[in-house]
Amino acid sequence: MTRSDSPGNAAVMGHAPALDGELLVDGVSRQAYATDLGNITTNEPCAVLRPGSAQDIAAMIRFCRSHGIAVSVRGRASTTLGQTLSGGLVIDTRSLDRIHSIGPDVAEVDAGVSWKDLVNAAFESSPRLTPPVITAYTSLSVGGTLSVGGLGGLVGALRTGLQGDHVRELEVVTGAGDIERCSATHRADLFDAVLGGLGQCAVITKAVVELVPAKERARTYQLGYTDNAAFFSDMRSLMERPCIDHVYATLQPPGAEPTHRLYATVVHDPADPPSDEVALKGVTAKPVIHDSSYLDYVFTIDRFVDGMRETADWDRLAKPWYDVWLPGDAMEDYVAEIHPTLTERDLGPYGISLIYPQRRSHFARPHPPRPEPDGSPWVYVLDINTTADSPEPDPDFVKEMLDRNDRWFARARDHYGAVLYPIGSLRFTAQDWRTHFGDLWPAFSAAKDRYDPDALLTPGPGIRQSPLAKS
């Protein structure tokens, strides 16, 4: 079904194939897909596909390929520098929103299903289940987070790896317009290139993801610090403690009280509550203890973001975010260097800085790239999620923060071995991307040639651009 009140902008799309879903070419629809969560980059598409099936995606990719039109994919559009934008066709996977099945240890879901919906459905099943890794903000799409790796926020990380490490099988549509099933044992090169592959080789349409038994309750110990060394000492201790299930931290600008906040959580059933004495043995800060249901705990960040949507015009604020991986042995020194330089402007009134530890041994997939091993069993993701204080355009603020991000990253990469976590706002060239992939680049580039031979998919990051693509 095609909707159009702007035939001039949709001349080519007027010849598109018949579809189960909708192809939108009117100006209002196209403008609604012209930016992402960051509100920094604008690139209006020539058409928007709301697919009714994987066959729709395959048909439109083949059509776009024949006309040299770029194709990008978005679920919840939560990138911040135009990674999901295209002047060509945008595929909105939210219309693929069916949970096909929930079994004893896996769920098969469409790519547009949100993690929040899957968490709720799995928790209501019998027996009660949960994904082993859940993003901090759960209203993201399954396909979207798997395309960048899928960092565990409040659930996962210490003993799980990334969301992409817990995928059994994918259905995808390649850049050649072919529908394929792939796994670690079938078309493994495609499987590896898609998980954490930034949408470069194929569009995820379905995923078979792992589930594990869920507990009913969560007890979180919140600890505050003003001393960086004491904060990291306690965090490392809690990360290694068998009874602790999840650890993350936040940073506030210098002068705040406290400047560092550490959160350690134990999930449990009511009949087997945690021992506070065992959980907190040896820590130097006095805890604040929060008890909640498991679901209330999992949806903590969703409530925070929903509140900002209601009160702060969140979706219109510019968000020049800085997101990097850091080696375990470098993290404390890097935070000690960068934290004293943070200002209120670096975060904004609605921003937050987050630290997520990850144990290296649980990574099963090659992507996304991570820092070289340094002897520590841990790596960390540091997010400095800057937001503007007003939705009114301020080019000076955006330029200042993008320049800051480039400066911060150059220092972090060259001195501390940092690697980009690619949801944020860093202006990478094609050569920067080759450096980012490092030893993984030859295999990744070969998969790109094999499965997206005209390099039409996902031009937004600038990894590789087809000379034929209209973007």
C-alpha positions as CSV (number, residue, x, y, z in Angstrom):
1,M,0.0,0.0,0.0
2,T,1.5,3.3,-1.1
3,R,0.5,6.7,0.4
4,S,1.7,9.8,-1.4
5,D,0.8,13.5,-1.4
6,S,4.2,14.4,-2.9
7,P,4.5,12.6,-6.3
8,G,7.6,14.6,-7.3
9,N,9.6,13.2,-4.4
10,A,8.3,9.7,-5.0
11,A,8.5,9.3,-8.7
12,V,10.7,6.2,-8.5
13,M,8.8,4.7,-5.6
14,G,5.6,5.0,-7.6
15,H,6.9,1.9,-9.4
16,A,7.6,-0.1,-6.3
17,P,6.3,-3.7,-6.1
18,A,3.1,-4.7,-4.3
19,L,3.6,-5.1,-0.6
20,D,1.9,-6.6,2.5
21,G,2.7,-3.5,4.5
22,E,2.9,0.2,3.7
23,L,5.2,2.3,1.6
24,L,4.9,6.0,2.7
25,V,6.2,8.7,0.4
26,D,4.2,11.8,1.6
27,G,6.2,14.7,3.0
28,V,4.9,14.4,6.6
29,S,5.8,10.8,6.9
30,R,9.3,11.3,5.4
31,Q,10.0,14.3,7.6
32,A,9.1,12.2,10.7
33,Y,12.0,9.9,9.8
34,A,14.5,12.6,9.1
35,T,16.4,12.5,12.4
36,D,17.1,10.2,15.3
37,L,17.3,10.4,19.1
38,G,20.4,12.7,18.9
39,N,18.6,15.5,16.9
40,I,22.0,16.4,15.5
41,T,21.9,15.0,12.0
42,T,19.0,15.4,9.5
43,N,18.6,13.4,6.3
44,E,15.1,13.0,5.0
45,P,14.3,9.7,3.2
46,C,12.6,9.4,-0.1
47,A,10.3,6.8,1.3
48,V,9.5,4.9,4.5
49,L,8.6,1.1,4.5
50,R,6.5,-0.3,7.3
51,P,6.9,-3.9,6.3
52,G,4.2,-6.5,6.8
53,S,6.7,-9.3,6.3
54,A,10.3,-10.2,5.5
55,Q,9.2,-10.6,1.9
56,D,8.3,-6.9,1.8
57,I,11.9,-6.0,2.9
58,A,13.4,-8.4,0.4
59,A,11.3,-7.0,-2.4
60,M,12.1,-3.4,-1.6
61,I,15.8,-4.1,-1.2
62,R,15.8,-5.7,-4.6
63,F,13.9,-2.7,-6.0
64,C,16.3,-0.2,-4.4
65,R,19.3,-2.1,-5.6
66,S,18.0,-1.9,-9.2
67,H,17.6,1.9,-8.9
68,G,20.8,2.6,-6.8
69,I,18.8,3.8,-3.8
70,A,20.4,3.5,-0.3
71,V,18.5,1.6,2.4
72,S,18.6,2.1,6.1
73,V,16.8,0.4,9.0
74,R,15.5,1.8,12.3
75,G,13.7,0.3,15.2
76,R,13.4,2.9,18.0
77,A,15.9,5.3,16.3
78,S,18.0,5.5,19.4
79,T,21.3,6.3,17.7
80,T,22.6,9.9,18.1
81,L,24.5,10.9,15.0
82,G,22.4,9.7,12.1
83,Q,23.5,6.1,12.0
84,T,20.0,4.9,11.0
85,L,19.3,7.7,8.6
86,S,19.3,7.6,4.8
87,G,18.2,9.9,1.9
88,G,16.9,6.7,0.4
89,L,14.5,4.1,1.8
90,V,14.1,3.8,5.6
91,I,12.7,0.5,6.9
92,D,10.8,0.9,10.1
93,T,10.8,-2.5,11.8
94,R,8.3,-1.6,14.5
95,S,5.6,-3.1,12.3
96,L,7.3,-6.5,12.7
97,D,6.2,-6.8,16.3
98,R,5.1,-10.4,16.9
99,I,6.4,-12.7,19.6
100,H,6.1,-16.0,17.8
101,S,6.9,-18.4,20.6
102,I,8.3,-18.7,24.1
103,G,9.8,-22.0,25.0
104,P,11.6,-23.4,28.0
105,D,14.9,-21.7,27.1
106,V,14.4,-19.6,24.0
107,A,11.9,-17.1,22.4
108,E,11.5,-16.4,18.7
109,V,10.5,-12.8,18.1
110,D,10.3,-10.3,15.2
111,A,13.0,-7.7,15.0
112,G,10.6,-4.9,15.9
113,V,9.6,-6.4,19.3
114,S,10.8,-4.3,22.2
115,W,12.8,-5.9,24.9
116,K,10.2,-4.5,27.4
117,D,7.5,-6.5,25.7
118,L,9.6,-9.7,25.6
119,V,10.6,-9.3,29.3
120,N,6.9,-9.0,30.2
121,A,5.8,-11.9,28.1
122,A,8.6,-14.2,29.3
123,F,8.0,-13.3,33.0
124,E,4.3,-14.1,32.6
125,S,5.1,-17.5,31.1
126,S,5.2,-20.7,33.1
127,P,7.9,-21.3,34.2
128,R,8.8,-17.7,34.8
129,L,11.6,-16.6,32.4
130,T,13.7,-13.6,31.5
131,P,16.4,-12.7,28.9
132,P,19.8,-13.2,30.5
133,V,20.9,-9.7,29.3
134,I,18.6,-6.7,29.2
135,T,19.5,-3.2,28.1
136,A,19.1,-0.5,30.7
137,Y,16.4,1.1,28.6
138,T,14.1,-1.7,27.6
139,S,11.9,0.1,25.1
140,L,14.5,-0.6,22.4
141,S,13.9,-3.1,19.6
142,V,15.4,-6.6,19.6
143,G,16.8,-6.1,16.1
144,G,18.3,-2.7,16.9
145,T,20.3,-3.7,20.0
146,L,21.5,-6.9,18.3
147,S,22.8,-4.8,15.5
148,V,25.1,-2.9,17.8
149,G,25.9,-5.7,20.3
150,G,23.3,-5.2,23.0
151,L,24.9,-4.0,26.2
152,G,23.5,-5.3,29.5
153,G,22.5,-2.4,31.7
154,L,20.7,-3.4,34.9
155,V,20.6,-7.1,34.0
156,G,23.5,-9.0,32.7
157,A,27.2,-8.2,32.2
158,L,28.9,-9.9,35.2
159,R,28.2,-13.4,34.0
160,T,26.5,-13.1,30.6
161,G,28.2,-11.1,27.9
162,L,26.2,-9.1,25.4
163,Q,22.7,-9.7,24.1
164,G,24.3,-10.8,20.8
165,D,26.1,-13.6,22.7
166,H,22.7,-15.2,23.5
167,V,21.2,-15.5,20.1
168,R,20.6,-19.0,18.7
169,E,19.5,-18.1,15.2
170,L,18.5,-15.1,13.0
171,E,16.3,-14.6,10.0
172,V,17.7,-11.7,7.9
173,V,17.3,-10.1,4.5
174,T,20.7,-9.5,2.9
175,G,21.7,-6.5,0.8
176,A,21.1,-8.6,-2.2
177,G,17.5,-9.0,-1.2
178,D,17.7,-12.7,-0.1
179,I,15.9,-14.0,2.9
180,E,18.3,-16.2,4.9
181,R,18.4,-18.1,8.2
182,C,21.8,-18.1,9.9
183,S,23.4,-19.3,13.2
184,A,26.8,-20.2,14.6
185,T,26.7,-23.4,12.7
186,H,24.8,-22.4,9.5
187,R,26.1,-19.5,7.4
188,A,28.2,-18.5,10.3
189,D,30.0,-15.8,8.4
190,L,26.7,-14.0,7.9
191,F,25.6,-14.6,11.6
192,D,28.9,-13.1,12.8
193,A,28.7,-10.2,10.5
194,V,25.1,-9.3,11.4
195,L,25.4,-9.5,15.3
196,G,27.1,-6.2,16.3
197,G,27.6,-5.5,12.6
198,L,25.8,-2.1,12.5
199,G,23.3,-3.2,9.8
200,Q,26.0,-3.4,7.1
201,C,25.3,-6.8,5.6
202,A,21.7,-7.6,6.3
203,V,18.4,-6.5,7.9
204,I,17.4,-8.6,11.0
205,T,13.8,-9.7,10.7
206,K,13.5,-12.4,13.4
207,A,15.7,-13.6,16.2
208,V,15.8,-16.7,18.4
209,V,17.1,-15.5,21.7
210,E,17.9,-17.3,24.9
211,L,15.8,-17.2,28.1
212,V,16.7,-18.2,31.6
213,P,14.7,-18.7,34.8
214,A,13.6,-15.5,36.4
215,K,13.5,-14.5,40.1
216,E,10.7,-12.5,41.6
217,R,12.6,-9.8,43.6
218,A,15.6,-7.5,43.4
219,R,17.6,-5.9,46.2
220,T,19.8,-3.1,45.2
221,Y,22.6,-1.6,47.3
222,Q,23.3,2.0,46.4
223,L,26.7,3.3,47.6
224,G,28.1,6.9,47.3
225,Y,31.7,8.1,47.0
226,T,33.7,11.2,46.4
227,D,37.0,9.3,46.2
228,N,37.7,7.7,42.8
229,A,40.1,5.0,44.2
230,A,37.7,3.9,47.0
231,F,34.9,3.8,44.4
232,F,36.8,1.5,42.1
233,S,38.2,-0.7,44.9
234,D,34.6,-1.4,46.1
235,M,33.3,-1.8,42.6
236,R,35.9,-4.4,41.7
237,S,35.2,-6.3,45.0
238,L,31.5,-6.4,44.3
239,M,32.0,-7.5,40.7
240,E,33.9,-10.5,41.8
241,R,31.4,-11.4,44.6
242,P,29.4,-14.6,43.8
243,C,26.2,-13.4,45.4
244,I,26.1,-10.1,43.4
245,D,24.2,-10.5,40.1
246,H,24.5,-7.0,38.6
247,V,26.8,-4.0,39.0
248,Y,26.7,-0.6,37.3
249,A,27.7,3.0,38.3
250,T,27.0,6.6,37.6
251,L,29.2,9.7,37.7
252,Q,28.1,13.2,38.7
253,P,30.1,16.4,37.9
254,P,32.8,17.5,40.4
255,G,31.2,19.2,43.5
256,A,28.2,16.9,43.6
257,E,27.6,14.9,46.7
258,P,28.4,12.1,46.0
259,T,30.3,12.3,42.7
260,H,30.3,8.5,42.2
261,R,27.3,6.2,42.8
262,L,27.7,2.4,42.7
263,Y,24.7,0.1,42.4
264,A,25.0,-3.6,43.2
265,T,21.9,-5.9,42.9
266,V,21.0,-9.4,44.0
267,V,17.9,-11.0,42.3
268,H,16.2,-13.5,44.5
269,D,12.9,-15.2,45.4
270,P,11.0,-14.2,48.6
271,A,11.9,-17.5,50.3
272,D,15.6,-16.9,49.9
273,P,16.5,-13.2,50.6
274,P,20.1,-12.1,50.3
275,S,22.4,-11.6,53.3
276,D,23.3,-7.9,53.5
277,E,26.3,-8.7,55.6
278,V,27.6,-11.2,52.9
279,A,26.8,-8.9,50.0
280,L,28.5,-5.8,51.5
281,K,31.4,-7.3,53.5
282,G,34.4,-5.0,53.3
283,V,32.8,-2.1,51.4
284,T,33.8,1.4,52.6
285,A,30.5,3.3,51.9
286,K,27.3,3.2,53.8
287,P,24.6,1.6,51.7
288,V,21.1,2.7,50.9
289,I,19.0,-0.5,50.3
290,H,16.2,-0.6,47.8
291,D,13.9,-3.6,47.6
292,S,11.6,-4.0,44.5
293,S,9.9,-6.6,42.3
294,Y,12.1,-7.9,39.5
295,L,10.1,-6.1,36.8
296,D,10.1,-2.8,38.7
297,Y,13.9,-3.1,38.9
298,V,14.3,-4.0,35.2
299,F,12.1,-1.0,34.1
300,T,13.9,1.6,36.3
301,I,15.4,3.5,33.3
302,D,12.2,3.3,31.3
303,R,10.4,5.2,34.1
304,F,13.2,7.8,34.2
305,V,13.0,8.3,30.4
306,D,9.2,8.3,30.3
307,G,9.2,11.0,33.0
308,M,11.6,13.2,30.9
309,R,9.4,12.7,27.9
310,E,6.5,14.1,29.9
311,T,8.3,17.0,31.5
312,A,11.4,17.9,29.5
313,D,10.6,17.5,25.8
314,W,13.1,14.7,25.8
315,D,12.7,13.6,22.2
316,R,13.5,17.0,20.8
317,L,16.7,17.6,22.9
318,A,20.1,17.4,21.2
319,K,22.1,14.4,22.6
320,P,25.7,14.4,21.6
321,W,26.6,11.2,23.5
322,Y,30.0,9.8,24.2
323,D,30.2,6.0,24.5
324,V,33.4,4.0,24.6
325,W,34.9,0.6,25.7
326,L,37.9,0.8,28.0
327,P,40.3,-1.9,29.1
328,G,39.9,-3.1,32.7
329,D,43.3,-2.0,33.9
330,A,42.9,1.5,32.3
331,M,39.4,2.3,33.5
332,E,40.2,3.7,37.0
333,D,43.0,6.0,35.6
334,Y,40.8,7.2,32.7
335,V,38.0,8.2,35.0
336,A,40.4,9.8,37.4
337,E,41.6,11.9,34.4
338,I,38.3,12.8,32.8
339,H,36.0,13.1,35.7
340,P,37.5,16.3,37.2
341,T,37.1,18.0,33.8
342,L,33.3,17.3,33.7
343,T,31.1,20.3,33.9
344,E,27.3,20.6,34.2
345,R,27.3,21.6,30.6
346,D,29.0,18.2,29.7
347,L,26.0,16.4,31.0
348,G,23.2,18.9,30.8
349,P,20.2,19.0,33.2
350,Y,18.9,15.6,31.9
351,G,22.1,13.8,31.1
352,I,23.8,11.0,33.0
353,S,27.2,9.3,32.9
354,L,27.2,5.5,33.3
355,I,29.8,2.8,33.8
356,Y,29.0,-0.9,32.9
357,P,31.5,-3.6,33.6
358,Q,31.7,-6.7,31.4
359,R,33.7,-9.9,31.9
360,R,35.7,-10.7,28.8
361,S,35.4,-14.5,29.0
362,H,31.6,-14.3,28.3
363,F,31.9,-12.7,24.9
364,A,31.1,-15.3,22.2
365,R,30.7,-13.2,19.0
366,P,33.5,-11.2,17.3
367,H,31.5,-8.0,17.1
368,P,31.3,-5.3,18.3
369,P,35.1,-4.7,18.5
370,R,36.4,-4.4,22.0
371,P,39.8,-3.2,23.5
372,E,42.8,-5.5,23.2
373,P,43.4,-7.8,26.2
374,D,45.4,-6.1,28.9
375,G,45.6,-8.8,31.6
376,S,42.4,-7.8,33.3
377,P,39.4,-10.1,33.0
378,W,37.2,-7.1,32.7
379,V,36.3,-4.4,30.2
380,Y,34.0,-1.4,30.8
381,V,31.7,0.8,28.8
382,L,31.7,4.4,29.8
383,D,28.7,6.5,28.6
384,I,28.7,10.3,29.0
385,N,25.1,11.0,27.9
386,T,25.1,14.7,27.3
387,T,21.8,16.5,26.7
388,A,21.0,20.0,25.7
389,D,19.1,22.1,28.2
390,S,16.4,23.2,25.6
391,P,14.9,21.8,22.4
392,E,15.7,25.1,20.7
393,P,18.5,24.6,18.1
394,D,21.9,25.6,19.3
395,P,24.6,24.9,16.7
396,D,27.3,26.2,19.0
397,F,26.5,23.6,21.7
398,V,26.4,20.7,19.2
399,K,29.7,21.7,17.6
400,E,31.3,22.2,21.0
401,M,30.2,18.8,22.2
402,L,31.1,17.0,19.0
403,D,34.6,18.6,19.1
404,R,34.8,17.5,22.7
405,N,33.9,14.0,21.9
406,D,36.5,13.8,19.2
407,R,39.1,15.2,21.5
408,W,38.1,12.8,24.4
409,F,38.1,9.8,22.1
410,A,41.5,10.6,20.5
411,R,43.0,10.7,24.0
412,A,41.2,7.6,25.3
413,R,42.1,5.6,22.2
414,D,45.8,6.7,22.0
415,H,46.6,6.6,25.7
416,Y,44.2,4.1,27.2
417,G,43.3,1.7,24.4
418,A,39.7,2.7,24.1
419,V,37.3,1.5,21.4
420,L,34.1,3.1,20.2
421,Y,30.8,1.7,21.3
422,P,28.9,2.8,18.2
423,I,25.6,4.3,19.5
424,G,27.1,7.7,20.3
425,S,28.2,10.8,18.5
426,L,31.7,10.5,17.1
427,R,32.5,11.7,13.6
428,F,34.2,8.7,12.1
429,T,35.8,8.6,8.6
430,A,36.0,5.4,6.5
431,Q,39.6,5.0,7.7
432,D,38.5,5.5,11.3
433,W,36.1,2.5,10.8
434,R,38.9,0.4,9.4
435,T,41.0,1.2,12.5
436,H,38.0,0.5,14.7
437,F,37.5,-3.0,13.2
438,G,41.2,-3.7,13.3
439,D,42.0,-7.4,12.7
440,L,38.2,-8.1,12.2
441,W,38.1,-5.8,9.1
442,P,39.1,-8.3,6.4
443,A,36.4,-10.8,7.4
444,F,33.8,-8.1,7.9
445,S,34.7,-6.4,4.6
446,A,34.4,-9.7,2.8
447,A,31.0,-10.4,4.3
448,K,29.9,-6.9,3.2
449,D,31.0,-7.7,-0.4
450,R,29.3,-11.0,-0.3
451,Y,25.9,-10.1,1.3
452,D,25.6,-6.4,0.3
453,P,27.4,-6.3,-3.1
454,D,26.3,-2.8,-4.0
455,A,26.9,-1.4,-0.5
456,L,23.4,0.0,-0.2
457,L,22.7,-0.9,3.4
458,T,23.0,1.5,6.3
459,P,25.1,4.3,4.9
460,G,24.6,6.5,8.0
461,P,27.8,5.6,9.9
462,G,30.0,6.1,6.8
463,I,31.7,2.7,6.9
464,R,31.4,2.2,3.2
465,Q,29.4,4.1,0.6
466,S,28.3,2.8,-2.8
467,P,29.0,5.3,-5.6
468,L,25.6,4.3,-7.0
469,A,23.7,5.0,-3.8
470,K,21.5,8.1,-3.7
471,S,22.0,9.2,-0.1
